[in-house]
Amino acid sequence: ALYSDNHPDIANSLHNIGLAYADLGKYQEALKCHEQALEIRKALYSDNHPDIANSLHNIGFVHRFLGKYQEALKYTNQAFEIYQ
């Protein structure tokens, strides 16, 4: 492998794969990718880093399409708190 498991490029790739899965309507797969990206980003950055907010936003976005609106709101609000 070119990178270690906790490399920003791995997180970015998982982010992009998650977006593609969401576009295909494969929301469970998208959620897994975004959750993996979040875990990597949490290991790399402080809690208020914009990349962590981006992952939280994406997880909320996917929960919305899964009909899990409370979960969507929870993650979206966490992202909003960081963005402020």
C-alpha positions in Angstrom: 0.0 0.0 0.0 1.2 3.5 -0.8 -0.3 5.1 2.3 -0.9 4.1 5.9 -4.5 3.5 6.9 -4.9 7.0 8.5 -3.8 9.2 5.6 -5.8 12.2 4.4 -5.9 10.8 0.9 -7.5 7.6 2.0 -10.2 9.6 3.8 -10.7 11.7 0.7 -11.0 8.7 -1.5 -13.6 7.1 0.9 -15.4 10.4 0.8 -15.6 10.4 -3.0 -16.6 6.7 -3.1 -19.3 7.5 -0.6 -20.6 10.2 -2.8 -20.7 7.9 -5.8 -22.6 5.2 -3.9 -25.1 7.8 -2.8 -25.6 8.9 -6.4 -26.2 5.3 -7.3 -28.8 5.0 -4.5 -26.6 2.6 -2.5 -27.0 4.4 0.8 -25.7 1.7 3.1 -22.5 1.5 1.2 -22.3 5.3 1.1 -22.8 5.4 4.9 -20.0 2.9 5.5 -17.6 4.9 3.4 -18.4 8.2 5.0 -18.2 6.7 8.5 -14.7 5.3 7.6 -13.6 8.7 6.3 -14.9 10.3 9.6 -12.9 7.8 11.7 -9.7 8.6 9.8 -10.3 12.3 9.9 -10.9 12.1 13.7 -7.6 10.3 14.1 -5.8 13.0 12.0 -7.4 16.3 13.0 -8.8 18.3 16.0 -12.5 18.0 16.7 -13.3 21.3 14.9 -11.5 20.6 11.6 -13.6 21.3 8.5 -12.9 17.8 7.1 -14.6 16.3 10.1 -17.5 18.6 9.6 -17.7 17.6 6.0 -17.8 13.9 7.0 -20.5 14.6 9.5 -22.5 16.5 6.9 -22.2 13.6 4.5 -23.3 11.1 7.1 -26.3 13.2 7.8 -27.1 13.5 4.1 -27.1 9.7 3.7 -29.3 9.2 6.8 -31.8 11.6 5.3 -32.1 9.4 2.2 -32.4 6.3 4.4 -35.4 8.0 6.1 -33.5 8.3 9.4 -34.4 11.9 10.0 -33.4 12.1 13.7 -29.9 10.7 12.8 -29.7 13.1 9.9 -30.5 16.0 12.1 -28.0 14.9 14.7 -25.1 14.7 12.3 -26.0 17.8 10.4 -26.2 19.8 13.6 -22.7 18.5 14.6 -21.3 19.7 11.3 -23.1 23.0 11.7 -21.5 23.5 15.1 -18.0 23.1 13.6 -18.7 25.3 10.6 -19.8 28.2 12.8 
